[in-house]
Amino acid sequence: MGRHQEFDADEVLEAAMWVFWEKGYRATSMVDLEAATGLQPGSIYNAFGSKKDLFLSVLDFYREQVVGQRVWVLLQTADPLEAIEAFFRTAYEDIEPEQLAGCLLTNSATEMAKADKDIQACVAAGVIQIETAFQERLIEAQAAGDLSPDKDPALLAAHLNACFQGFGVVGRLTRDKARLGAICDAAMLCLR
C-alpha cells in the first residue's frame, strides 16, 4: 500500500513557484526545492514526478492562481480601458523594488520555451489567457464608444500582450518604478 501524502500540494507548488520564479528553471536545484518545500527528494518525485513535471505543475498553478486572479480582476473592473491600464500598473506599483521579478510565464518563455515543447505549450496557454482577456475588454470598450472603431481588438490585444510580456522582462532588469511607470504610460498610448 502506498504512503499517504502528508502535505498540501498547493503549498508545495507555491513554495516551488517562488524558487523557480526567482532563480529560473535551470538554476533551480533539487536542493533548492527541498529547502523551499520542506520535502525530501523522494516525496517530491513521488508526488510530482521529475523536476520538469514539477515545473509544469508550478506553471499550471501560476496560471490558475496568479494570472487567473489578475485576469479575473481585469474582467471585473467596470471601465475596460482603465482595467487594462491597471493590469499593467499593478505589475509593479504594489510590489517592493527588491521583489520585482517579472512574470513567471515571461521568464519561462525567455529561458525554456524554445528548448522544451511541453513548457512552450504551458507558457503559451498562460499568455493566450492574458491576450484573450485584453481582447474581450477591448471589444467592450469599442462597443461603448471608448475605443476607436478603426482599431482591431484582436491585433491591439496581441500588441498589448507583447508589450506586457516585454514589460515583464524590463521589470527584471530595473527596479526603478518611475521608469516602469513611464514605459506603462507609453504602452497605453495605443488605447487613445
Order of alpha helices (4+ residues) and beta strands (2+ residues): alpha-alpha-alpha-alpha-alpha-alpha-alpha-alpha-alpha-alpha
